[in-house]
Amino acid sequence: MSGEAQSPPDYRYMIRAFADVLDPGNAEDIQNINTAPLPNGAHCYVISRRAVFVLNKFATTSPNGTEVLQPNAGGGRWFLEGVALGLAPIAEMYATNANTFTADAALAVVTTNFFTLQEGQNLNLWALTAAGGILTYQGPAAPAVVTLTAAVQVANTDAARMIRGVISHNNDTPAFAFGTGIEGVQSVTQSVANAVLPMITERYIPTLGTGDTIRPKFGTDAAAVSGTVLSLALIARPG
């Protein structure tokens, strides 16, 4: 039928003996399959591993020889099936010092760079841009649940300030309305000068794709001085 994704039967499911030996002369090594003619999503069962690998033709993730394999020709990456089908590794980003954000009535990334990244499964599928606290996903498409926990503060000496925080996906700004329970959005109101307030929110991302970013954003009233994130944990888990 016109419009359906199709591929020759020989390319839909392959079998190879090895995935752990990079041998240019061994046709039984999955890494020696030329991926150029293969469709994105092709499968290959590897006997030595008793596991299925899935081809992502557009991935450039750093290979690790176990869950992520780089073909010798044709480009893309072979991912162990569990990883390719949604088991994105856990990424944990933490603040290592106080980070500041601008009080201009708009939500924006933090203006400092005191962050560190820990990977729960060490698959090299995440990258950290410390300036602004930005996580970039480098693996195959997968759903994810992201949790933001923070302690925030505005040096306020005159009126109450509402501090807003969101989990941003690809630099978006989720719609904000106080008390409506919007996913990935949280607000706290500071009524005492220099009060430290807890903030926690969670966002489900149905498809986290290669090159997608996740970052926290904060904001407060334009009349306030700069805000401070005293502590922060941004954790992405398989969804």
Secondary structure, 3 states (H helix, E strand, C coil): CCCCCCCCHHHHEEEECECCCCCCCCCCEHHHCCCCCCCCCCEEEECCCCEEEEEECCCCCCCCCCCEECCCCCCCEEEEHHHHCCCCCCEEEEECCCEEECCCCCCECCCCCCEEEEECCCCCCEEEECCCCEEEECCCCEEEEEEEEEEEEECCCCCCEEEEEEEEECCCCCCCCCCCCCCCEEEEEECCCCCCEEEEEEEEEEEECCCCEEEEEEECCCCCCCEEEEEEEEEEEEC
